Amino acid sequence: AIIQTTHEEAYRKAASQSNEKITIKNDTHMHHDDDSIALKLKEQVRVLVWVMTSPENLAKKASVVKNTWAGRCNKVIFFSSEDNAEFPTIGLSIPEGRDHLTAKTMK
């Protein structure tokens, strides 16, 4: 089920490890429902975000990123140790763990 919610509720649900897909319905955080500056900046500034994740974090953490603030970016790329047919992840065939973050970035 897709649950539309506010930023605060989305973060609370993510922290509780909810299985619900979260999207922001009422994007009123910080800018008080005035996104005119954000829309103008999106036309002038391109933002590419590179997200390092892991297979076990796709459903709980990466999906929250994808369904919330990633929508404000021009391009978001998720990298993991393996491909995932259900989530737009580029598999790098590098073992998981902090010891391998440099290798993931260089690949």
TANORDA-V867970 format. One record per residue. N is the residue number from 0. SS is DSSP state (H for helix, E for strand, - for the rest). Layout:
n->N ss->SS
n->N ss->SS
This chain:
n->0 ss->-
n->1 ss->E
n->2 ss->E
n->3 ss->E
n->4 ss->E
n->5 ss->-
n->6 ss->H
n->7 ss->H
n->8 ss->H
n->9 ss->H
n->10 ss->H
n->11 ss->H
n->12 ss->H
n->13 ss->H
n->14 ss->H
n->15 ss->-
n->16 ss->-
n->17 ss->-
n->18 ss->-
n->19 ss->-
n->20 ss->E
n->21 ss->E
n->22 ss->E
n->23 ss->E
n->24 ss->-
n->25 ss->-
n->26 ss->-
n->27 ss->-
n->28 ss->-
n->29 ss->-
n->30 ss->-
n->31 ss->-
n->32 ss->-
n->33 ss->-
n->34 ss->-
n->35 ss->H
n->36 ss->H
n->37 ss->H
n->38 ss->H
n->39 ss->H
n->40 ss->H
n->41 ss->H
n->42 ss->H
n->43 ss->H
n->44 ss->-
n->45 ss->-
n->46 ss->-
n->47 ss->E
n->48 ss->E
n->49 ss->E
n->50 ss->E
n->51 ss->E
n->52 ss->-
n->53 ss->-
n->54 ss->H
n->55 ss->H
n->56 ss->H
n->57 ss->H
n->58 ss->H
n->59 ss->H
n->60 ss->H
n->61 ss->H
n->62 ss->H
n->63 ss->H
n->64 ss->H
n->65 ss->H
n->66 ss->H
n->67 ss->-
n->68 ss->H
n->69 ss->H
n->70 ss->H
n->71 ss->H
n->72 ss->-
n->73 ss->-
n->74 ss->E
n->75 ss->E
n->76 ss->E
n->77 ss->E
n->78 ss->E
n->79 ss->E
n->80 ss->-
n->81 ss->-
n->82 ss->-
n->83 ss->E
n->84 ss->-
n->85 ss->-
n->86 ss->-
n->87 ss->-
n->88 ss->E
n->89 ss->E
n->90 ss->E
n->91 ss->-
n->92 ss->-
n->93 ss->-
n->94 ss->-
n->95 ss->-
n->96 ss->-
n->97 ss->H
n->98 ss->H
n->99 ss->H
n->100 ss->H
n->101 ss->H
n->102 ss->H
n->103 ss->H
n->104 ss->H
n->105 ss->H
n->106 ss->-
